[in-house]
Amino acid sequence: MIEITGLKLKNPTILAAGIMGTTGASLVRVANTGAGAVVTKSIGPQPKEGHKNPSMINLGYGFLNAMGLPNPSYPDFSGELENARKNTDVPIIASIFGGNAAEFVQVAEGLRESKPHAYELNVSCPHAQGYGATIGCDACAVEEITAAVCDAVDIPVWVKLTPNVNDIAPIGQAAQRGGADAIVAINTLKGMAIDIHSGYPILGNRFGGLSGKAVKPVAVKCVYDLYAALDIPIIGVGGISTWEDAVEMMMAGASAVQVGSAVYDDLNVFPSIADGIDKFITEKGYKSYADIIGLAHERN
């Protein structure tokens, strides 16, 4: 058992936003495999179809995706969230986005009756014009949005950050000043692939976000830097597919980890990671998860 921002998780693994979080049934399915918590697909103020296909490609060492935040918007998603709440007892975090503070608040308040356990503010998607990283690179905007949502709701607020900045720590500090209960790091890295036979970019949006194993060293460094700069918990995400990856992320400073791309290969990745962490802690003589969180900072 682990507690983060007042939420009790049976283990420190969490389904990342955008992966099997589009329906209540899929969230329940992941929860039933053994995830400690689940995060929904990012939900916005208006329905979005997203970018044209191809919207996702497998590079072999990771994925490039340019979905464009497709979603039905909060009125139509409320029923899915309620369905998930009724059919699982694991915490459900609603990922939300908007173009400004008012839109974030609109979505948060619109989902209030569905009773998510926490909100995750997506200020980090790299391929949706006017949303995500367009806002998340601006510390003032991140602080304003975070403060507005925190003032409007009475449940924990997590803020998911972009790695596509010169220094992630000041952005994390801005979210903390705004009242964030936790930071989620990181979202995808900007990336692109070109078909050498035609010369055309492969993705319909031309560029997208890189996820999977290739981004793990970047994610570890971001979590390490944030842990040194912040006083609130960090949830690490980016390239985690094994318990070793999770332990590394926790030693960098993560209190829990989110898993995304690895779900494509094995839906049972959550209990596999959780069991591996527990076995590692026992074999190494640690007393709890707390003993390994931020351990790398003590090894300087």
N, C-alpha and C positions, 0 to 999 in steps of 0.2 A: 504494500500500500504506500502511496506517495500523495502528498497534498501540495497543490499549486494554486495560488490565489484563492484559497478556500475551497477548491474543488478536490474531492477525493478520487484518486485514480488507483485502480488495482495494480497497475504497473506503469512505468514511465513512457510507454509507447502511445502515439497519437496518430490517427489518420490525418494527413496533410490536406489542406483545402484543394479543391479541384480534381480530386481523385475519388471516384465512386461516392461523391457527395451530392449528386443531383436529385436523388429521391430519398424518401424516408426509408424505403425498403433496402436500398443499397447501404445506407448508413447503419441500419440494424444488422445487415449481413456482415459488415466489417466488425461491428461491435461484438457480434457473436463468435468471431474467430479468436477474439482475445485482446483486442486493442483496449488500452486504458481509457481512451476518449476518442471522439471523432469530430472532425471539422467539416462543415458543409461546403459546397460549391459557393464561390463568391456571389452574393446577391446584391443587386443594385436598385436604383430608384425607378428605372424604366426597363421594359423588356429589351434584350439585345440578342440579335441572331449570331453575333460573333463574326469572325473573318471567314472568307471563302476558303474552301479546301484547295490544296492540301494544308491542313492545319497542324499536323503532327507527323514527325518522322523519327525513326529509330536509327541512331548513328552507330549503334554497336557498343559505344562507351557512355551513352546517355541519350536523352531525347531533346529534340527541338520542337517546341510547340508555339503556335500563335493562334490560340483559340479566340482571343478577343473578348473575354469575359461574357460568353453567352449565358443568359439566364432569363427566367420568366418574370423577374422582379418580385418584390416582397409580397404583394397581395396573393399571387398564385403559389408562392413557395411556402406560405404559412402552413398549409395543410400537410405538406411533406414533413415539415419540422415537427408538427404536432403528432404525426404518425410515428416518427422516430422516437419522440418522447414517451409515447404510450407503450412502445414495444422493446425498449431497452433501458437499463438503469445506469449506463455509463454516461458521463458528462457529454453534452452536445454543444459544441461551440459554433455559433453562426458567423461565417465570414461575410463581411459586408464591404461595399465600396460606394463611392460617389465622386462627384467632380468638385465638391467643396464641403465645408463643414455642415452646412444646412442639409445637404443631400445625405450625408452620413447619418445625421440625426433622424432624418425622415425615415430611412430604412430601419435604423435601430428601433425607433418607436413603432414602426409598422409591424415589426416582428415580435413586439413585446408580449402580445397575447399568446404567442406560440411557446413562450417560456424557455428560450435557450438558456443554458447555464452560464454562458459568457459570450462576448463578442470578440471577433478577431478583425481588426481594421486592416483592409488590404490597401496599403499605400505603397505598393511595391511591384505590381504587375508591369512588366517592361514593354508590352505590345498592345496596350489599349489606349489610344490617343485621348488625352484629357483626363485620364484616370491613373490609378496605380502610381508607378514610378515618376510620372509627370509631376505628381504632387509630392511623392515621398522623397525626392531629392532636395526639397526645400524644408529646412528645419522649422521655420516659422509656421509653414502650412501644417506640418505634422503636429506641432504643439497645439495649434488652434483647433484642428480636427479632433485630436485626442481629448482636449479639454471640453469641447462641445459635447462629445458623446458621453464622456464621464459625468458631466453635469446632468445629462438627460436620462441616464439609466442607473439602476441600482444593483447591477451585476458586474462581475469582473470584465475589464476591457484589456485585451491583448492587442499589440500593434505589430504587424508584420512588416519588416523592413527590406528595402532593396539593397543588394550589394553593389549596384551600379553607381557608386559615389566614390569620391576620393577618400573619405574617412567616414565609416559608419557610426563611430562612437558619438559624434555630435548629434546625429539624427536620433539615436537611441536616447540621448540625454534630453532632447526636445520632447520626445514622447513621455519620458519620465516626468518632466516638468508639467506636462499636460495632465498628469494623473494616471498614466497607464499602470495597470497592475502587473503586466508582464510584457516582455518583448519576444517576438518570434523572428528568428533569423536563420536562414535567408530565403528570399524568393529567388527566381531564376536569374541567370546571367544573360545579358543580351548576346544573341548569336545568329548566325546565318549560314546557309548552305546553298551552293550553286551547282546546277547540273552542267557538267563540263561539255556534254555533247550538244546541248542547245544554247548554253550561255545564260539560261533563265534562272533566277532564284527559284528554289524548290517550293518554299512555303508560299501560300497564297498572299500572305501579308508581307512577303519579301524577307522579313527578319522575325525572330521570335525569341523565346527564352530557353536557355540550356539548363536541363536538370539531369539528375542521375549521378552516377559514380564520378564523372568528370569534375563536378563542382564541389566535391567534399572538402578538399583542402582549402578552398576559398571560404566555405561555410565555417570550418573549424577556426580559421583565423578571425573571421568576423565575430564569432561567439567569444573567442578568447579576448578580443579587444573590448567587446561590450561588457563582459564580466568584470573587467578591470575598471570600467568607467561608470557602472550603474549599481544601484542598490536594490533593484527589483529582479525577479527571476527571469531567466532566458530559456526559451524553448528552442532547441537547435534543430534545424532542418536543412537538408541538402546532401544527397548522395548516400544516405544511410540505408544499407541493405542487410547488414549483419550485426550481431551483438558487439563485435569488435569495433565497428563504426560507431555504435551508440556509446560505448564506453569512452572512446576517444573524444566524442563530442561532449560528454559529461565532464571529462577531465579538463576540457577547455573552458567549461563553465556552465553548461546546460543543465537545468534541473530536470528536463524531460526532452524527448526527441519526437519529431514528427517524421512519418515515413510516407513517401509519395510514389516515386517512379518504381521502387522495388515491388509495389503491389501488382504491377503488370506481370511479373514473373511468378509471384507466389502470394496468394491472399493470406496464407498462414505465416507470413513473415513476422507478424506482431508477437505471437507467443514464442516463436523461435528466438527473436531478439530479447524478449523479456526473460525467458528462461536462461538464456546465455548470460545476461547481466547478473542475474541472481546467483548462478553457479560461480561466475568469476568473483563476485564479492565474497562468497563463502570460502572459496579456495584460497583467496589472497588474505583472508583474515580480517576483512573490513566488517564493520558492524552494521552499516546501512548504506543506502544510496548517497547520503550526505557526505560520507567519507571520501567519495571519489569526485564529487562535484567541485570543479575548480582546482583539482589536485595539481595540474600542470603549473599553476601560478605559484605553488609552493616549491617547485623544483628549479627555480631560477638561481 
